[in-house]
């Protein structure tokens, strides 16, 4: 009986997540300009570093665009995941979450639905970024197994950042505060890292921070796989 009850609860939770996930997908479809905006930002950074700043940055192995792509991909995922915090904060402001609380819906399902939608959005974004990278000279050396590992790493990183963004969305008191809180967290993590330049060129204190933070580790792992 107990196992049956747990099974029923798991089924209810899965159904709740599915309903809210579909809601998130509908928002992505209706607000396709949001996806376009989130994709344009990393592409602009890619073009900026590739054609304007890239000539002044020396890398030890391969071309700079091959070095850069892992950083652009991770940066796009990191900033793209902030949409989750904004969506949750907006649901709070509009009273949607309060209304959902009056329904027989698991409380965790609300956040899980947003996070699942974020995974889809960031997957589409990552595909567009990689295609654009190929057009501007990105030549990955990864084989099929390495691409599968890259996909898994990006998935896990997206999942982690999306949950962090969801918590920020719940903590934010206004929609305006979501933007600056997200920027305050993501900017140093992405730019003070190995995403765009080798850490050995940084001052000692900044280099210590850059080499011991999660974005650098995920970027270097993806970079090592794409560059062979």
N, C-alpha and C positions, 0 to 999 in steps of 0.2 A: 504493500500500500504506500509506504514511504517513497519507494523508488518510483512508483507511478505518479505520485504527487510531484516529485522533483522533475520528472519527465514532462508533466503538464505545464509546470512553471517555466521550464526551458522552452517549450513550444510557444507559450504565450509571449515570452520575452523575444523570441526570434520573430514572431509575427509582428510585435510592436515595432521592433527595429526595422523590419521590412517596410511597414507602412510609412514610418518617418524617413526612411532612406529614399523611398519613392518620392516623398514630398521634397526632399533635398534635390533629387534629380530633376524634378519639375522646375524648381527654382533655377537650376543651372541652365535648363533649356530656355526658360523665359528670359533669364538675364544673361544671355550669351555674350553681351557686351562686357560683362564683368570678367568672364573667362578670357575674352580678347584683351582686356586691359591688363590682366594678370600675366598674360603671355608676352605682351609687348614690352613690359618692363625688363625682364631678363634678356630679351632679344636686343633691346637698345644697349644694355650693358655689354652684351656679347660684341656688338658692332663697335662700341666705343673702345673696349679693350683690344679688340682684334685689329682695328684700322687706325686708331688715334694713339693709344697708349702702348700697344703691344710691342712696337719697335724699340721702346725704351726699357723693356723688361726682358732680362735674360734668364733662360731656363737651362738646366744642365742637360736634359735629354729631350729630343724631339722638338717639334714646333710649338710655338706659344699657344696656338689655337687648340692643339691637343691637350696641353697643360690646362688651358682655361675651361674647357667644356665641363669638367666635373664640378668646378666651382659654380659655373652658371646654372647647372642643373640643380645643385643643392640650394643655391640662393633662390631660384624660382620656386622650389618646393617650400622653403622656409617662409618666404613672404606670401606665397599663395595660400598657405595654411592659415594665415591671419584672417582669411575670409570666414573661417569657422567661428572665431571669436566675435566678429562683427555680426554674423547671422544669429548667434545665440544671444548677444546683447540686444539685438533688434527684437527677437522673440520675447525677451524679458520686458523691454520697453512697451511693446504692444500688448502685453498681457497674455500672449499665446501660451507661454509655459504655465502660467497660473491656471488657464483653462484646461490645459492638458492634465494638470494635477487632479482636476475634478473627475477625470475619466479613469477607467481601470487600465491604466498604462504604466508600465514599470518606469520609475524615475530615470534609471540609467539609459533607457531606450532613447530618450530625447537626445542626449549627448552622443550616443552611439550612432543614431541616424545622421546627425550632422557630420560626425567624423567619417562615416562611410561615404557620404556624399563628397567630402573633401578628398578622399582617396581617388574617387573617379575623376574629379576636377583636376587634381594634380597629375594623374596619369595622362590625361589628354594634353595637359600643359607640357609635361616632360617629352611626350612624343613630338610635339610641335617644335620644342627647343632643339631636340636632336636632329630633326629634319633640317631646321635652319642652320644648325652647326655644320651639317654635311654640305650644305650649299656654299658655306664660306670657308671650306677647306679642312674641316674636321675629318681625320682619317683614323677611326678606331681600329685597334689591332685585336680586339677581344673575339674569342670564339663563342660558340653557342653556350657552353657551360658558364663561361665568364659573364655573358650577357644575362643569363638566368640569375647569377649571383648579384650582379648589379641591380637587376629588377627587385630582388629580395631586399637588398640594402636600402634602395630608394623607398620601397614599401614600408619597411620598418621605421625609417627616418620620418617619413610622412606621418605614420601612425603616431609616433612619439610627439612630433611637433604639433599635430592636430589636437591631441589631448591637452597639451600645454596651452594651445590657443583656446580650447574650449573652457579651460579653467580661468583664463584671462577674461573671456567673455562673461563668465558668471560673476567674476570679481569686479568688473568695470561698472561704475555707477552711471555713466552716460555713454552714448554712442561716440562722442568726441574723444573720450578718454581711451577708448579701445585703440584708436589709431596711434596715439603717442605712446601708450604702454607697449603695443606691439613693436613699434619702431625702436623704442628704448631697449627692448630685449633682443630683437633680431639684428639690428644694425651692427652692434659690436661683435656678435657671434659670427656673422657672415663676413664682414669686412676685416675684422681683426683675426684673420685665420689664413690658412693656406689656399683659400679659394681662388685668389687672383694673382698673388705673388708668392715666391718662395719665402718661408718664414726666416731664413737666414739673413735676409736683408733688413729685418726689423730691429729696432732698438732692443736691448737686453730684456727689459721688463715686459714690453709688448710681445716679444718673441716667446718668453716663458708662458704668458697667457695663451698666445695663439697655438702653441704646441701642446697645450694641455686642456683643450676644450673640445667638445664633441664634434663641432662642425669640421674642424681640421681633420679629425680622425676619419669621418665618413667621406670627406672629399678625397683624402689621400688613398683610401681604400678603393673608391670608384676610379680614381685617376690611374692607380696601379693596374687595375683590371682593363681599362680602356686602352692604355698605352702598351700593354703586353709585357 
